Amino acid sequence: MLLKILTKKSVKEILYLINDNEEMYWGQIQELLGVDGSNLSKVLSLLVKNGILSKRRILKGDSMPYSYFKLTKKGKTALKLYEIGELLDDNQDIKIAVSNADDDDLSDNKNSSISNSYNNVGTESIIVTNSKNINVKK
């Protein structure tokens, strides 16, 4: 399901935009990306529903509340999937280490483990799946 969501139109641009700005409100996203308002609302709702973005609302005077969006941990992991895709598109050798720990730094994590589910890609690359954290190395 996650990959299906990540391939929807404008999702990649939305996630990178929010990541670059830490948190953004709906109007900023629409203005910068120039996407249709109703389509943007649907995509943002889908991303919030699936835990990729978090949403908070702030009242400003008598107007409608501003909805602010921020990447969750799952959203930051989703960005790594785009990075993997770009490396594969460029036929670069990549190594991916995956851990079940909450810490992003695998080298300092004594409890890290690598899943036994993997696929060889190219001559030196390994893709490892079934885990929470993904570190991508070129």
TAGI-V130274 format. One record per backbone hydrogen bond with DSSP energy under -0.5 kcal/mol. NH is the residue of the N-H (numbers start at 1). CO is the residue of the C=O. If there is no record, write none. Layout:
<<NH	CO> <NH	CO>>
This chain:
<<5	1> <6	2> <7	3> <8	5> <11	8> <12	8> <14	10> <15	11> <16	12> <17	13> <18	14> <19	15> <20	16> <21	17> <22	18> <22	19> <23	21> <24	69> <26	67> <28	25> <29	25> <30	26> <31	27> <32	28> <33	29> <34	30> <35	30> <40	36> <41	37> <42	38> <43	39> <44	40> <45	41> <46	42> <47	43> <48	44> <49	45> <50	46> <51	48> <52	47> <53	47> <54	70> <56	68> <58	66> <63	60> <66	58> <68	56> <68	66> <69	24> <70	54> <71	22> <72	52> <76	72> <77	73> <78	74> <79	75> <80	76> <81	77> <82	78> <83	79> <84	80> <85	81> <86	82> <87	83> <88	84> <89	85> <90	86> <91	88> <92	87> <95	137> <96	126> <97	135> <99	133> <106	104> <108	105> <109	106> <110	108> <112	109> <118	116> <119	127> <121	125> <125	121> <126	94> <127	119> <128	126> <129	117> <132	99> <133	99> <135	97> <136	134> <137	95>>
